[in-house]
Amino acid sequence: MTDTLDADPAAGVAPASTDVARSRGDWWWSGLRPLVLRLHFFVGIFVGPFLLVAATTGLLYTITPQLESLVHHDALTVPAVGTAQVPLREQVVAAAAAVPDGTVTEIRPPRSPDGTTRVTFDAPGVEEEYSRTAFVDPYTGQVRAVLDTYGEWLPVRAWVDELHRTLHLGPVGRLYSEVAASWLGVLALSGGALWTARRRRRARVRRTLLPQGSATGRVRLRSWHGAVGLWAAVGMLFLSATGLTWSQFAGANVTALRASLDWSTPTVATALPAQGAPSDSADPEVLGATADRVLAAARAAAVSDQVALLPGGDGEAWVVGQVQRSWPEKQDSVAVDPTSATVVDTLRFADWPLAAKLARWGVDAHMGLLFGVANQVALAALALAVLCLVVWGYRMWWLRRPTRGGRAGPPGGDLRPGPGAVLLVGAVAVVAGVFLPVLGVTLLLFLLADIGRQQLRARRSASR
């Protein structure tokens, strides 16, 4: 969101700047620039509140690993590290006793010597998309806590995650995050183009990359807005692209596109021959004993470290997969026959398609998992940058407001975009509408409103 106010309050952009652009062969930019100016200005005003909410909740999300460890310390850690762990069989039995009527869906052995074992259940009375997880002391077999979890997130992180994604408003709330993610990238691109074009014409590289310390008032704000926005542009584009993968409409299109291009995350084959593949027993003791055999087979196949065990259904193998999402990623997995404890399929992360790896890395970096604390710090800095850019944008708007009977329209308000620019933006809106419906529809509405505004201004001028 840079260079929102790049024009004189009364006349938009001085004609001389257009002449300079044309003299340097930037005819295409001189035709497109008025439209980009107004797009950046109006989008910044109307989408700014969505970005403020997304950046604020995102900033809160960056500290959830530490917050989760603090709030759920008793569930995540044991009071004393023992010399030997009890078999998974005993731990699953204890967990099943704490979650009656539940069906085991996942078992995660401790990640660290002082960590607990997680036994996750599909249980009645649990909110949709949530599970009930028992946290077991692996040295004593005693249940430390039972919590409702969202994937691997405990309640505190799950609550913040839902706040960031939907504001706890369900499907309706997902529209807010899709609007923010869709337009964040547009603001980064349009602002970066406006700022660098302005500074390039003046041959001031330093003032492009750094704010003007000697400036005052709106000029000083604009320099900070432009320089910080330029530095943060790549990060904002990254957040926009990865954030859209979780969105309601664009996310579904991204998933379909990945599937059509064979970019989906690969999985191991779990089907077993009909003979010799009995149904897994629902008895916790039998299930726990099977987990011990399956885990031993996976470790023998070099799938160790942080792992999760997923029991198979009728005629299916168990899946044991690594779940380490910090760098380096460890996402190897194997399918194990629960009867014979033999590995029937193996999938190494090194063999994943490049697109699937990029998707995995992108999602984990967006969530602050890929590089640990460094990732969290980078995300926090990006969130703070977005907050500052929005606030500075509104402040510049306020300083530019009409005073003493004056009249100040949007930047570039007196300049008409070239026909080619209108066609280009219209084509972008149509193409974007196919994959990013929220962005495409709102961009097309802006273009139609801008055309209507220009026609109205022309009629008023002709009638004078």
C-alpha positions in Angstrom: 0.0 0.0 0.0 2.4 2.7 -1.2 2.2 6.1 -2.7 -1.5 6.4 -2.0 -1.3 10.1 -2.2 1.0 10.7 -5.2 -0.8 13.7 -6.6 -1.5 17.3 -5.9 -4.7 17.6 -3.9 -6.4 19.9 -6.5 -5.2 18.6 -9.8 -4.1 15.0 -9.3 -0.7 14.7 -11.1 1.1 17.6 -12.6 1.1 17.5 -16.4 4.8 17.8 -16.4 5.2 14.4 -14.9 3.1 12.9 -17.7 5.2 14.7 -20.3 8.4 13.3 -18.7 6.9 9.8 -18.7 6.0 10.1 -22.4 9.3 11.6 -23.3 11.0 8.5 -21.9 8.9 6.2 -23.8 6.6 5.3 -20.8 3.5 5.8 -22.9 1.9 2.6 -21.5 2.5 3.7 -17.9 1.1 7.2 -18.5 -2.1 5.6 -19.7 -2.3 3.0 -16.9 -1.0 5.2 -14.0 -4.3 7.2 -13.3 -6.2 3.9 -13.0 -3.6 2.4 -10.7 -3.5 5.5 -8.5 -7.3 5.4 -8.0 -7.3 1.7 -7.5 -4.6 1.9 -4.9 -6.4 4.8 -3.2 -9.9 3.4 -3.1 -8.9 -0.2 -2.3 -6.7 1.1 0.5 -9.6 2.9 2.0 -12.2 0.2 1.8 -10.0 -2.9 2.3 -7.9 -1.2 5.0 -10.2 -2.4 7.9 -9.9 -6.0 6.7 -6.2 -5.7 6.5 -6.0 -4.2 10.0 -8.0 -7.1 11.5 -6.0 -9.7 9.5 -2.6 -8.2 10.5 -3.6 -7.8 14.2 -4.9 -11.4 14.5 -1.9 -12.6 12.5 0.5 -10.8 14.8 -1.2 -12.5 17.8 -0.9 -15.8 16.0 2.9 -15.5 15.7 3.2 -15.9 19.5 0.8 -18.9 19.8 3.6 -21.6 20.1 4.9 -19.9 23.2 1.4 -19.1 24.4 0.4 -22.7 23.9 3.4 -24.0 25.8 2.6 -21.7 28.7 -1.2 -22.3 28.9 -1.1 -26.0 28.3 2.2 -26.8 30.0 0.7 -29.6 32.1 -0.8 -31.4 29.1 2.4 -31.1 27.0 5.0 -32.0 29.5 5.6 -34.7 32.2 6.5 -33.8 35.8 9.6 -36.0 35.7 11.5 -37.7 32.9 11.8 -41.4 33.6 14.4 -44.0 32.5 12.0 -46.0 30.3 8.7 -45.5 28.6 5.8 -47.9 29.0 4.5 -49.6 25.8 2.0 -47.8 23.7 -0.5 -50.5 24.5 -0.7 -49.4 28.1 -0.9 -45.7 27.1 -3.7 -46.3 24.6 -5.7 -48.2 27.2 -5.3 -45.4 29.7 -6.3 -42.8 27.1 -9.4 -44.9 26.0 -10.5 -45.1 29.6 -10.3 -41.2 29.8 -12.3 -40.8 26.6 -15.1 -43.4 26.7 -17.0 -44.1 23.4 -14.2 -42.6 21.4 -12.6 -44.1 18.4 -8.8 -43.8 18.1 -7.8 -41.8 15.0 -4.2 -40.9 15.7 -1.4 -41.7 18.1 1.6 -39.4 18.5 4.5 -40.6 20.6 6.4 -37.9 22.6 8.4 -35.3 20.6 10.9 -34.8 23.3 12.1 -36.6 26.5 9.8 -34.5 28.6 6.8 -34.6 26.3 3.6 -36.5 26.5 2.0 -39.0 24.1 -1.1 -37.8 22.3 -3.9 -40.2 21.6 -6.6 -38.6 19.5 -10.2 -39.7 19.3 -13.3 -39.2 17.1 -15.7 -38.7 20.0 -19.4 -37.8 20.4 -20.2 -34.3 21.5 -17.1 -32.7 19.9 -17.4 -29.7 17.7 -17.2 -30.3 13.9 -13.6 -30.5 12.6 -12.3 -30.9 16.2 -11.2 -34.1 18.0 -10.7 -35.1 21.6 -7.1 -35.8 22.6 -5.8 -37.5 25.7 -2.3 -36.5 26.8 -0.5 -39.5 28.5 2.7 -39.5 30.6 4.8 -42.1 28.6 6.8 -43.1 31.7 3.8 -43.8 34.0 0.9 -44.4 31.6 -1.2 -41.8 33.5 -3.4 -39.3 31.6 -2.3 -35.8 32.2 -5.1 -34.0 30.5 -8.0 -34.4 28.0 -8.6 -31.5 25.6 -10.5 -30.8 22.4 -8.0 -30.1 19.6 -8.1 -28.8 16.1 -5.6 -30.9 14.1 -2.4 -30.7 16.2 -3.4 -27.4 17.7 -4.4 -27.3 21.4 -7.4 -25.0 22.4 -5.5 -21.7 22.8 -3.8 -21.9 19.4 -7.0 -23.3 17.8 -8.9 -20.3 19.1 -6.4 -17.8 17.7 -6.2 -19.7 14.4 -10.0 -19.5 14.1 -10.0 -15.9 15.0 -7.4 -15.1 12.3 -9.3 -17.2 9.6 -12.9 -16.5 10.3 -13.3 -14.1 13.4 -15.3 -17.0 14.8 -18.1 -16.2 12.4 -18.1 -19.5 10.5 -18.3 -19.5 6.7 -19.4 -15.9 6.6 -16.2 -14.9 8.5 -14.1 -16.6 5.9 -15.0 -13.9 3.4 -13.2 -11.3 5.5 -9.9 -13.2 5.2 -10.4 -13.9 1.5 -11.0 -10.2 0.8 -7.8 -9.3 2.8 -5.7 -12.0 1.2 -7.0 -11.2 -2.3 -6.3 -7.5 -2.2 -3.1 -7.5 -0.1 -1.1 -8.7 -3.2 -2.8 -6.1 -5.4 -2.0 -3.3 -3.0 1.7 -4.5 -2.8 2.0 -4.6 -6.6 0.2 -1.4 -7.3 2.0 0.5 -4.6 5.4 -0.8 -5.5 4.8 0.2 -9.1 3.7 3.7 -8.2 6.5 4.3 -5.8 9.4 3.0 -7.9 8.1 4.7 -11.1 7.9 8.0 -9.2 11.4 7.7 -7.7 12.9 6.3 -11.0 11.9 9.4 -12.9 13.7 11.4 -10.3 16.8 9.1 -10.2 16.7 8.9 -6.5 17.6 5.3 -5.5 18.2 6.2 -1.9 14.8 7.9 -1.5 13.2 4.8 -3.1 14.6 2.4 -0.5 14.7 4.7 2.5 12.3 7.3 3.9 13.1 11.0 3.7 14.2 12.0 7.2 14.3 15.7 6.4 10.7 15.8 5.0 7.7 16.9 7.1 4.0 16.4 7.1 2.3 14.4 4.4 5.6 14.1 2.3 7.3 12.5 5.3 4.4 10.1 5.8 4.4 9.2 2.1 8.1 8.5 2.1 7.7 6.1 5.0 4.7 4.5 3.5 6.5 4.0 0.2 9.8 2.8 1.5 8.4 0.4 4.1 5.8 -0.8 1.6 8.5 -1.6 -1.0 10.6 -3.5 1.5 7.6 -5.5 2.7 6.1 -6.1 -0.8 7.6 -9.6 -1.3 6.4 -10.7 2.1 2.9 -9.3 1.4 2.8 -11.1 -1.9 3.8 -14.3 -0.1 1.2 -13.9 2.6 -1.5 -13.1 0.0 -0.7 -16.2 -2.2 -0.4 -18.7 0.7 -3.3 -17.2 2.6 -5.6 -17.7 -0.4 -5.0 -21.5 -0.2 -7.2 -21.5 2.9 -9.9 -19.2 1.5 -13.5 -20.3 0.8 -13.7 -19.8 -3.0 -10.1 -19.3 -4.2 -8.9 -22.1 -2.0 -11.2 -24.6 -3.7 -9.9 -23.5 -7.1 -6.3 -23.8 -5.9 -7.0 -27.3 -4.7 -8.7 -28.2 -8.0 -5.8 -26.7 -10.0 -3.2 -28.6 -8.0 -5.1 -31.9 -8.5 -5.4 -31.3 -12.3 -1.7 -30.6 -12.6 -0.7 -33.5 -10.3 0.7 -31.1 -7.7 -1.3 -32.5 -4.8 0.6 -33.9 -1.8 1.3 -37.6 -2.4 0.3 -40.3 0.0 1.3 -43.9 0.6 -0.9 -46.7 -0.7 -2.8 -48.3 2.2 -4.9 -50.9 0.4 -4.1 -54.5 1.5 -5.0 -57.8 -0.2 -8.4 -59.1 0.8 -7.0 -62.2 2.3 -5.1 -61.8 5.6 -6.3 -58.2 6.1 -8.8 -58.5 9.0 -10.5 -55.4 10.5 -8.6 -53.7 13.3 -10.1 -54.5 16.6 -11.7 -51.7 18.5 -10.4 -53.1 21.8 -7.9 -50.5 23.1 -5.5 -53.1 24.3 -5.4 -54.8 20.9 -5.2 -51.5 19.2 -2.3 -50.4 21.4 -0.4 -53.6 20.9 -0.8 -53.2 17.2 0.6 -49.6 17.5 3.7 -51.0 19.2 4.3 -53.4 16.3 3.6 -50.8 13.7 5.9 -48.2 15.3 8.7 -50.7 15.6 8.4 -51.5 11.9 8.3 -47.9 10.9 11.4 -47.1 12.9 13.2 -50.0 11.3 12.3 -48.4 7.9 14.1 -45.2 9.0 10.9 -43.3 9.8 11.6 -41.9 13.2 11.9 -38.6 15.0 8.5 -36.9 15.3 5.9 -39.3 13.9 2.1 -39.8 14.0 0.4 -43.2 13.7 -2.9 -43.4 11.8 -4.8 -46.6 12.3 -6.2 -48.1 9.1 -9.8 -49.2 8.4 -11.0 -52.5 7.1 -8.5 -53.9 4.7 -6.1 -50.9 5.1 -2.6 -50.6 6.3 -1.6 -48.2 9.2 0.2 -45.1 8.1 3.2 -43.8 10.1 4.4 -40.4 9.0 6.9 -37.9 10.1 5.4 -34.6 11.3 8.4 -32.4 11.8 7.6 -29.1 9.9 10.6 -27.1 10.9 13.6 -26.9 8.7 14.7 -29.3 7.5 11.2 -30.7 6.8 10.7 -34.4 7.7 7.6 -35.8 6.0 8.6 -39.4 5.1 5.8 -41.9 5.6 5.3 -45.7 5.4 2.3 -47.9 5.2 2.5 -50.9 7.6 0.4 -54.1 7.5 -1.0 -54.3 11.1 -1.1 -58.1 11.0 2.4 -58.9 9.9 4.0 -55.6 10.8 5.6 -55.4 7.4 6.1 -52.2 5.4 4.0 -52.4 2.3 4.7 -48.9 0.8 7.2 -46.1 1.4 7.1 -42.5 0.5 10.1 -40.2 1.1 9.8 -36.4 1.2 12.7 -36.2 -1.2 10.5 -38.0 -3.8 7.6 -35.5 -3.5 7.0 -33.4 -6.7 8.6 -30.0 -6.4 5.2 -28.2 -6.5 4.0 -30.3 -3.5 7.2 -29.4 -1.6 6.7 -25.7 -2.4 3.2 -25.9 -1.2 4.3 -27.6 2.0 7.0 -25.0 2.7 4.7 -22.1 1.8 2.0 -23.2 4.2 4.4 -23.9 7.0 6.2 -20.6 6.5 2.9 -18.8 6.6 2.1 -20.5 9.9 5.5 -19.6 11.4 6.6 -23.3 11.6 9.3 -23.6 8.9 12.3 -21.8 10.6 11.1 -21.7 14.2 11.5 -18.4 16.1 13.1 -16.7 13.1 10.0 -17.5 11.1 7.8 -16.1 13.9 9.9 -12.9 14.0 9.7 -12.4 10.3 5.9 -12.8 10.3 5.6 -10.4 13.2 7.6 -7.8 11.4 5.4 -8.2 8.3 2.2 -7.9 10.4 3.6 -4.7 12.0 4.6 -3.4 8.6 1.0 -3.9 7.2 -0.5 -2.2 10.3 1.8 0.8 9.9 1.1 1.0 6.1 -2.6 1.0 6.7 -2.5 3.6 9.5 -0.1 5.8 7.5 -2.4 5.5 4.5 -5.4 6.7 6.5 -3.4 9.5 8.0 -2.3 10.7 4.6 -5.9 10.6 3.5 -6.9 12.7 6.5 -4.2 15.3 5.8 -5.4 15.5 2.2 -9.0 16.0 3.1 -10.8 19.2 1.8 -10.4 22.1 4.2 -11.9 25.6 4.2 -14.2 24.9 1.4 -11.6 23.2 -0.8 -12.2 20.1 -2.8 -9.8 17.2 -3.1 -10.7 14.2 -5.1 -8.8 10.9 -5.4 -5.2 10.9 -6.7 -5.2 11.1 -10.5 -8.8 12.2 -10.3 -8.6 14.6 -13.3 -6.7 12.2 -15.5 -8.4 9.6 -17.8 -6.7 6.3 -18.3 -5.8 5.1 -21.7 -8.2 2.7 -23.5 -5.5 0.1 -23.5 -5.2 0.4 -19.7 -8.9 -0.1 -19.2 -8.9 -3.2 -21.5 -5.9 -4.6 -19.6 -7.4 -4.1 -16.2 -10.7 -5.5 -17.5 -9.0 -8.6 -18.9 -7.1 -9.1 -15.6 -10.5 -8.8 -13.7 -12.1 -11.5 -15.9 -9.1 -13.9 -15.6 -8.8 -13.3 -11.9 -12.5 -13.9 -11.5 -12.1 -17.5 -12.8 -9.5 -18.4 -10.1 -10.0 -15.7 -7.5 -13.7 -14.8 -7.6 -13.7 -12.3 -4.8 -10.8 -10.4 -6.3 -12.2 -10.6 -9.9 -15.7 -9.4 -9.0 -14.6 -6.5 -6.8 -11.9 -5.4 -9.4 -14.5 -5.5 -12.2 -16.9 -3.4 -10.0 -14.1 -0.9 -9.4 -13.4 -0.6 -13.1 -17.0 -0.1 -13.9 -17.4 2.5 -11.2 -14.3 4.4 -12.4 -15.6 4.4 -16.0 -18.9 5.7 -14.8 -17.2 8.4 -12.7 -15.1 9.5 -15.7 -18.2 9.7 -17.9 -20.1 11.7 -15.3 -17.2 14.2 -15.0 -17.0 14.6 -18.7 -20.7 15.4 -18.9 -20.5 17.9 -16.2 -17.5 19.6 -17.9 -19.4 19.7 -21.2 -22.5 21.3 -19.6 -20.5 24.2 -18.1 
